[in-house]
Amino acid sequence: MRKMLAAISRVLSGAAQKPASRVLVASRNFANDATFEIKKCDLHRLEEGPPVTTVLTREDGLKYYRMMQTVRRMELKADQLYKQKIIRGFCHLCDGQEACCVGLEAGINPTDHLITSYRAHGFTFTRGMPVREILAELTGRKGGCAKGKGGSMHMYAKNFYGGNGIVGAQVPLGAGVALACKYNGKDEVCLTLYGDGAANQGQIFEAYNMAALWKLPCIFICENNRYGMGTSVERAAASTDYYKRGDFIPGLRVDGMDILCVREATKFAADHCRSGKGPILMELQTYRYHGHSMSDPGVSYRTREEIQEVRSKSDPIMLLKDRMVNNNLASVEELKEIDVEVRKEIEDAAQFATADPEPPLEELGYHIYSSDPPFEVRGANQWIKFKSIS
């Protein structure tokens, strides 16, 4: 009898030790999907635009939430490592703009292509690169996604071409990738991103012209976060209707803080390009919480109250969370569990990024070409030679 009571006691105590939230989540019946109204896009040279309603499945909602939370936490960890002087050099963070990178990826295929500016960490992750390799690249370690040689502005992944340090220079390259898609007869598109600051660069208009002439499957995307470095769009541009800048290229202005709006607009734009109609221009109205780069506190040209207002009313993660909870797609407890898991993933990645060794000096000339036989590279003077291995 005593043995039986002891066994019952162990079973009951074991059940009591299980997290209440996991038991609650497991026993609750969630909806499989829900329909949401989304903001209508402003259109240029288009008779109709993306839909104003969309369906979000529970599976997709949880995936988007985890991805956006991962990008947010990764950027906050990068901020911390930079202030500890573990990350050096240029570093541009994208927290606040998570709906852009996650929403764009949700609207295209893995075989499609993407190229962006130096604010590239989020896109590197959504294109499939693990967090540990992104943070290791930021700390200049051998396990980084560019072997520790690229840093914040030069990260690459499958069908992702960076990360480009020169303002606006990636836009003609993106048009070139789109030309390759058309030349090779592949049903693929290239997403070519730039900021509102770069939107005034002359080379962008040259790329518009060639893309329109040759009907290239290129989606030009202006991430308008209201400030080019420390200059507001109103002080930098005679016209802030960036989606109309292509003139003869159709365009649409999208709520870049709403992941569902970004996703549907991206699907619409990709269908436009795949149907042979040529390029299209998207303006994503978004906002960055950090300054332009780590050397910019971000409060000399805008008020703290402005930043806080955006956080409280338009935060992309908060908007998705509220939609899912209010429509029985997820519970607060379940999303909190995801938050805990994401924090642990980021902490583990940061441990790797600080413990991994730096690349040795003799590998300085490696990876110049992708598939060439080894050759010698001259160093700082003619007597220093480095071997280059693909």
C-alpha positions as CSV (number, residue, x, y, z in Angstrom):
1,M,0.0,0.0,0.0
2,R,2.8,2.4,0.9
3,K,4.6,1.6,-2.4
4,M,1.3,2.4,-4.3
5,L,0.9,5.7,-2.5
6,A,4.5,6.6,-3.2
7,A,4.1,5.8,-6.9
8,I,0.9,7.9,-7.1
9,S,2.7,10.8,-5.3
10,R,5.6,10.7,-7.8
11,V,3.2,10.8,-10.7
12,L,1.3,13.8,-9.3
13,S,4.4,15.7,-8.4
14,G,5.8,15.1,-11.9
15,A,2.6,16.5,-13.4
16,A,2.8,19.5,-11.1
17,Q,6.3,20.3,-12.3
18,K,5.2,20.6,-16.0
19,P,4.9,24.3,-17.1
20,A,1.3,25.3,-16.8
21,S,1.5,27.3,-20.0
22,R,2.5,24.2,-22.0
23,V,-0.4,22.2,-20.6
24,L,-2.8,25.1,-21.4
25,V,-1.5,25.5,-25.0
26,A,-1.7,21.8,-25.6
27,S,-5.3,21.6,-24.4
28,R,-6.6,24.7,-26.2
29,N,-8.3,24.5,-29.6
30,F,-7.0,27.2,-31.9
31,A,-8.4,28.4,-35.2
32,N,-6.6,27.1,-38.2
33,D,-6.8,30.5,-40.0
34,A,-8.4,33.9,-40.0
35,T,-9.2,36.6,-42.5
36,F,-7.9,40.2,-42.0
37,E,-8.5,43.5,-43.6
38,I,-5.3,45.2,-44.7
39,K,-4.6,48.8,-45.7
40,K,-5.2,49.6,-49.4
41,C,-2.0,50.4,-51.3
42,D,-1.6,53.7,-53.1
43,L,-1.2,53.0,-56.8
44,H,0.7,54.5,-59.7
45,R,0.0,53.5,-63.3
46,L,-1.9,50.5,-62.1
47,E,-5.6,49.9,-62.6
48,E,-5.9,47.5,-59.6
49,G,-3.5,46.6,-56.8
50,P,-3.1,43.9,-54.1
51,P,-6.1,42.6,-52.3
52,V,-7.5,44.5,-49.2
53,T,-8.2,41.3,-47.3
54,T,-6.0,38.3,-46.7
55,V,-6.0,34.9,-44.9
56,L,-3.4,34.2,-42.3
57,T,-3.0,30.6,-41.2
58,R,-1.9,29.7,-37.6
59,E,1.2,28.0,-38.9
60,D,2.3,31.0,-41.0
61,G,1.5,33.4,-38.2
62,L,3.7,31.5,-35.7
63,K,6.5,31.3,-38.3
64,Y,6.3,35.1,-39.0
65,Y,6.2,35.9,-35.3
66,R,9.3,33.8,-34.6
67,M,11.2,35.2,-37.5
68,M,10.4,38.9,-36.6
69,Q,11.2,38.3,-33.0
70,T,14.5,36.6,-33.9
71,V,15.5,39.6,-36.1
72,R,14.6,42.0,-33.3
73,R,16.5,40.1,-30.7
74,M,19.5,39.6,-33.0
75,E,19.7,43.3,-33.6
76,L,19.5,44.2,-29.9
77,K,22.3,41.7,-29.2
78,A,24.4,43.3,-32.0
79,D,23.8,46.6,-30.3
80,Q,25.0,45.2,-27.0
81,L,28.1,43.6,-28.5
82,Y,29.0,46.8,-30.3
83,K,28.8,48.8,-27.1
84,Q,31.1,46.2,-25.5
85,K,33.5,46.8,-28.4
86,I,33.3,43.2,-29.5
87,I,31.7,44.3,-32.9
88,R,33.8,47.1,-34.6
89,G,33.4,49.3,-37.6
90,F,30.2,50.1,-39.5
91,C,27.0,48.5,-38.1
92,H,23.5,49.4,-39.3
93,L,20.6,47.9,-37.4
94,C,17.0,47.2,-38.7
95,D,14.9,46.8,-35.6
96,G,11.5,48.3,-36.3
97,Q,11.7,47.2,-39.9
98,E,11.1,43.5,-39.3
99,A,7.9,43.4,-41.3
100,C,9.8,44.4,-44.4
101,C,12.4,41.6,-44.5
102,V,10.0,38.8,-43.2
103,G,7.1,40.0,-45.4
104,L,9.1,40.3,-48.6
105,E,10.4,36.7,-48.1
106,A,6.9,35.4,-47.5
107,G,5.8,36.8,-50.8
108,I,8.5,35.2,-53.0
109,N,10.1,31.8,-53.7
110,P,13.5,30.6,-52.3
111,T,14.7,30.5,-55.9
112,D,14.0,34.2,-56.4
113,H,16.8,36.7,-55.8
114,L,17.4,39.7,-53.4
115,I,20.0,42.4,-53.1
116,T,20.0,45.2,-50.6
117,S,22.0,48.0,-49.0
118,Y,24.2,47.9,-45.9
119,R,21.2,47.5,-43.5
120,A,21.3,43.8,-44.3
121,H,21.2,41.6,-41.2
122,G,17.5,40.9,-41.3
123,F,17.5,40.0,-45.0
124,T,20.5,37.7,-44.4
125,F,18.5,35.8,-41.8
126,T,15.3,35.6,-43.9
127,R,17.2,34.3,-46.9
128,G,18.2,31.3,-44.7
129,M,21.5,32.2,-42.9
130,P,21.6,31.0,-39.2
131,V,21.8,33.7,-36.5
132,R,25.1,32.3,-35.2
133,E,26.8,32.8,-38.6
134,I,25.4,36.4,-38.8
135,L,26.6,37.4,-35.4
136,A,30.0,35.6,-36.0
137,E,30.3,37.7,-39.2
138,L,29.7,40.8,-37.2
139,T,32.4,39.9,-34.7
140,G,34.8,39.0,-37.6
141,R,35.1,35.3,-36.8
142,K,36.0,32.3,-39.0
143,G,32.5,30.8,-38.6
144,G,30.8,33.9,-40.0
145,C,28.7,33.8,-43.2
146,A,31.5,35.5,-45.1
147,K,34.3,33.8,-43.1
148,G,34.7,36.9,-40.9
149,K,35.9,39.1,-43.9
150,G,32.7,41.0,-44.7
151,G,31.3,42.3,-41.5
152,S,28.0,44.1,-41.1
153,M,27.7,45.4,-44.7
154,H,28.9,42.4,-46.7
155,M,26.9,39.3,-45.9
156,Y,25.8,36.8,-48.5
157,A,23.5,33.7,-48.7
158,K,22.0,31.5,-51.4
159,N,20.3,33.9,-54.0
160,F,21.2,36.8,-51.7
161,Y,23.8,39.3,-53.0
162,G,24.5,41.5,-50.0
163,G,24.9,43.8,-48.2
164,N,26.5,46.6,-50.3
165,G,28.4,49.5,-48.7
166,I,28.1,52.1,-51.5
167,V,24.8,54.1,-51.3
168,G,22.5,53.0,-54.2
169,A,25.2,51.0,-56.0
170,Q,23.3,47.7,-55.5
171,V,20.3,48.9,-57.7
172,P,22.1,48.6,-61.1
173,L,23.4,45.2,-59.8
174,G,19.9,44.1,-59.0
175,A,18.8,45.1,-62.5
176,G,21.7,42.9,-63.8
177,V,20.5,40.0,-61.7
178,A,17.0,40.4,-63.2
179,L,18.6,40.5,-66.7
180,A,20.3,37.2,-66.0
181,C,16.9,35.7,-64.9
182,K,15.3,36.8,-68.2
183,Y,18.3,35.8,-70.3
184,N,18.4,32.3,-68.8
185,G,14.6,31.9,-69.3
186,K,14.0,31.3,-65.6
187,D,10.7,32.2,-64.0
188,E,12.5,34.2,-61.3
189,V,12.4,37.8,-60.1
190,C,15.0,40.0,-58.3
191,L,14.0,42.2,-55.4
192,T,16.3,45.2,-55.5
193,L,16.2,47.3,-52.3
194,Y,17.4,50.7,-51.4
195,G,16.5,53.4,-48.9
196,D,14.8,56.8,-49.1
197,G,18.3,58.4,-48.9
198,A,19.6,56.5,-51.9
199,A,16.4,57.2,-53.8
200,N,17.9,60.5,-55.1
201,Q,21.0,58.7,-56.6
202,G,21.3,59.1,-60.4
203,Q,22.3,55.5,-61.0
204,I,18.9,54.4,-59.7
205,F,17.1,56.2,-62.5
206,E,19.5,54.7,-65.0
207,A,18.6,51.3,-63.7
208,Y,14.9,52.2,-63.9
209,N,15.3,53.1,-67.6
210,M,17.2,49.9,-68.6
211,A,14.8,47.7,-66.7
212,A,11.8,49.3,-68.4
213,L,13.3,49.2,-71.8
214,W,14.2,45.5,-71.5
215,K,11.1,44.5,-69.4
216,L,13.3,43.0,-66.7
217,P,11.6,41.0,-63.9
218,C,12.9,43.5,-61.3
219,I,11.0,44.7,-58.2
220,F,12.6,48.0,-57.2
221,I,11.8,48.5,-53.4
222,C,12.4,51.7,-51.5
223,E,12.5,51.2,-47.8
224,N,11.3,54.6,-46.7
225,N,12.1,54.8,-43.0
226,R,11.6,58.7,-43.1
227,Y,15.3,59.6,-42.6
228,G,18.3,59.3,-44.8
229,M,21.0,59.3,-42.2
230,G,19.9,62.3,-40.2
231,T,17.9,64.1,-42.9
232,S,14.2,63.8,-43.0
233,V,12.6,62.9,-46.4
234,E,10.9,66.3,-46.6
235,R,14.2,68.1,-46.4
236,A,16.0,65.8,-48.9
237,A,13.4,65.2,-51.7
238,A,11.3,67.6,-53.8
239,S,8.8,64.7,-54.1
240,T,8.4,62.1,-51.3
241,D,6.1,59.9,-53.4
242,Y,8.9,57.4,-54.0
243,Y,6.5,54.8,-55.5
244,K,6.0,57.3,-58.4
245,R,9.7,57.9,-59.0
246,G,9.9,55.3,-61.8
247,D,7.5,57.6,-63.8
248,F,6.9,55.1,-66.6
249,I,7.2,52.1,-64.2
250,P,4.1,51.1,-62.3
251,G,4.3,51.6,-58.5
252,L,2.6,51.0,-55.2
253,R,3.0,52.5,-51.7
254,V,2.7,49.9,-49.0
255,D,2.3,49.9,-45.2
256,G,5.7,48.5,-44.3
257,M,4.9,48.0,-40.7
258,D,2.2,45.4,-41.5
259,I,3.7,42.1,-42.4
260,L,0.5,40.9,-44.1
261,C,0.3,44.1,-46.2
262,V,4.0,43.6,-47.3
263,R,3.4,40.0,-48.1
264,E,0.4,40.6,-50.3
265,A,2.0,43.5,-52.1
266,T,5.1,41.4,-52.8
267,K,3.0,38.6,-54.2
268,F,1.2,41.1,-56.4
269,A,4.5,42.6,-57.6
270,A,6.1,39.2,-58.2
271,D,3.1,38.1,-60.3
272,H,3.4,41.4,-62.3
273,C,7.0,40.6,-63.2
274,R,6.6,36.9,-63.9
275,S,3.8,37.7,-66.4
276,G,6.3,39.6,-68.6
277,K,5.0,43.1,-67.8
278,G,8.5,44.3,-66.8
279,P,9.6,46.0,-63.6
280,I,7.5,47.4,-60.8
281,L,8.3,49.8,-57.9
282,M,7.3,49.4,-54.3
283,E,7.6,51.9,-51.5
284,L,7.5,50.4,-48.0
285,Q,6.7,53.0,-45.4
286,T,8.6,51.8,-42.3
287,Y,10.6,53.1,-39.4
288,R,13.9,52.3,-37.7
289,Y,14.2,52.5,-33.9
290,H,18.0,52.8,-33.8
291,G,19.9,55.6,-35.4
292,H,21.3,55.4,-38.9
293,S,24.3,53.5,-37.6
294,M,25.9,52.8,-34.2
295,S,27.6,56.2,-34.3
296,D,24.2,57.9,-34.5
297,P,22.2,58.1,-31.3
298,G,19.1,58.8,-33.4
299,V,17.6,61.5,-31.3
300,S,19.3,64.7,-32.6
301,Y,17.0,65.0,-35.6
302,R,13.8,63.4,-34.2
303,T,12.3,63.3,-30.7
304,R,12.1,60.4,-28.3
305,E,8.4,61.0,-28.3
306,E,8.2,60.3,-32.0
307,I,10.0,57.0,-31.6
308,Q,7.9,56.0,-28.7
309,E,4.7,56.8,-30.6
310,V,5.7,54.5,-33.4
311,R,6.6,51.8,-31.0
312,S,3.2,52.0,-29.2
313,K,1.0,52.3,-32.3
314,S,2.7,50.7,-35.2
315,D,5.3,48.1,-34.0
316,P,5.2,45.3,-36.5
317,I,5.6,42.5,-33.9
318,M,3.0,43.9,-31.7
319,L,0.5,44.3,-34.6
320,L,0.9,40.6,-35.6
321,K,0.7,39.4,-31.9
322,D,-2.5,41.3,-31.3
323,R,-4.1,40.0,-34.5
324,M,-3.2,36.4,-33.6
325,V,-4.3,36.5,-30.0
326,N,-7.6,38.4,-30.8
327,N,-8.5,35.9,-33.5
328,N,-7.7,32.7,-31.5
329,L,-4.7,31.8,-33.7
330,A,-2.3,31.8,-30.7
331,S,-2.3,32.5,-27.0
332,V,-0.2,35.0,-25.1
333,E,1.4,32.1,-23.2
334,E,2.4,30.4,-26.4
335,L,4.0,33.5,-27.9
336,K,5.8,34.1,-24.6
337,E,7.3,30.6,-25.0
338,I,8.5,31.5,-28.5
339,D,10.1,34.7,-27.0
340,V,12.0,32.6,-24.4
341,E,13.2,30.1,-27.1
342,V,14.3,33.0,-29.3
343,R,16.3,34.7,-26.5
344,K,18.1,31.4,-25.8
345,E,18.9,31.0,-29.5
346,I,20.4,34.5,-29.6
347,E,22.4,34.0,-26.4
348,D,23.8,30.7,-27.8
349,A,24.7,32.4,-31.1
350,A,26.4,35.3,-29.2
351,Q,28.5,32.8,-27.2
352,F,29.6,31.2,-30.5
353,A,30.3,34.6,-32.1
354,T,32.6,35.6,-29.2
355,A,34.3,32.2,-28.8
356,D,34.9,31.3,-32.4
357,P,38.5,32.0,-33.6
358,E,39.3,34.9,-36.0
359,P,40.4,33.8,-39.5
360,P,44.2,33.4,-39.7
361,L,46.3,36.0,-41.7
362,E,47.4,33.4,-44.3
363,E,43.7,33.1,-45.4
364,L,43.5,36.8,-46.3
365,G,43.6,36.1,-50.0
366,Y,41.1,33.2,-50.0
367,H,37.8,33.2,-51.8
368,I,38.6,35.9,-54.4
369,Y,37.1,33.7,-57.1
370,S,34.6,30.9,-56.7
371,S,36.2,28.1,-58.8
372,D,39.7,29.0,-59.9
373,P,42.9,27.1,-59.2
374,P,45.1,28.5,-56.4
375,F,47.2,31.6,-57.2
376,E,49.3,34.2,-55.4
377,V,48.1,37.6,-54.3
378,R,50.4,40.5,-53.6
379,G,50.2,41.9,-50.1
380,A,51.0,45.4,-48.8
381,N,54.3,45.3,-50.6
382,Q,55.8,43.1,-53.3
383,W,57.7,40.9,-50.9
384,I,54.5,39.8,-49.1
385,K,52.5,37.1,-50.9
386,F,49.2,35.5,-50.0
387,K,47.8,32.3,-51.5
388,S,44.3,32.5,-52.9
389,I,42.2,29.3,-52.7
390,S,38.6,29.3,-54.0
